[in-house]
Amino acid sequence: MKILVTGSQGFIGSYLVGSLLDAGHSICGLDKSTKHSPQRDYKVINGSILNRADTLRAMDDVECIIHLAAEHKDQGISKEQYFQVNQIGTHVLLECATEAGVVKIIFFSTVAVYGGSGAADEGKLPQPTNNYGASKLAAEAEIATWTAEGPDRKAVVIRPSVVFGPSNYANIYRLIKKISDGEFWWPGHGRNVKSVAYVENLVSATLFLMDRMSSGIAYYNYSDEPQHTMKELVNLIAEKAEQQISRFYFPFTIVLAGVGLLELIGRVIKLQSQITVDRLRKFCQHTEYPAEKIRSLGFRQPFSLEEGIAKTVGWYLKSVKQV
């Protein structure tokens, strides 16, 4: 099957394209980035999902779209940018899909559509609390409308939790770096549950769902099992990095006030800090997103969380820290 992957050169996209090629599929990538060359031999169109000409060119003979392209950074992005790329970009992509006769789409959304802290499965009403989650929910609505307009249209919406793995430089990477470099200290008690998803498991789940698409739209959380507390996750990383973790805990409210003050000073002197109030809150929030729905269909993650952490810590120690 010929598949269009938007955001094909991104972190998840790179892993996904490799697995799709291994499975015998033909791939066309659409990516605005020109920083990296594809690690595998497949056609990549340098362009934006906001550009109809680029998008239509990428859809030649395509039978299925896997839509990853998004604005997702947690700093320096305006509300308008989030909605322009995530909602309007999805709308343009769907218009082009209609013109090209494509009837299948898999959309990578996010658990941020649920909003705040707590636990949420697919049955919970989404109530996003930030612009990123709201823009992704708006994109989901675009897909739901598109799917309802054609009886043969099929859509799968995947809502992953925090995704990590080798070559990723987001939240779990920052945690691994701090622990591996002996710079980690405890803000709060670490008893909050933190759902995470190892990238190769998420890719495996995507291929699993692609083979089981049916008419209409279906929503699936994705996170690895079993769920772990932040304390368990930190201790696992420390074990793989062969580092000792302090047992002393700094009270969350005191740390929050200190980080808030540093962030304010950073704005004044125009210096961006890696530790922000938002990231600190996320670290200490209880965010549990079980993925029982996909597992009830028979999906089994190929890698344990311990294996995923070991691979990622090993990559950091060998390919990043030593460079």
Buried (B, 14 or more C-beta within 10 A) or exposed (E): EBBBBBBBBBBBBBBBBBBBBEEEBBBBBBBBEEEEEBEEEBBBBEBBBBBBEBBBBBBEEBBBBBBBBBBBEBEEBEEEBBBBBBBBBBBBBBBBBBEBEBBBBBBBBBBBBBBBBEBBBBEBEBEBEBBBBBBBBBBBBBBBEBBEEEEEBBBBBBBBBBBBBBBBEBBBBBBBBBBBEEEBEBBBEBEBBBBBBBBBBBBBBBBBBBEEBEEEBBBBBBBBBEBBBBBBBBBBBBBBBEBEBEEEBBEBEEBBEBBEEBBEEBEEEEEEBEBBBEBBBBBBBBBBBBBEBBBEEEBEBEBBBEBBBBBBBEBBBEEBEEE
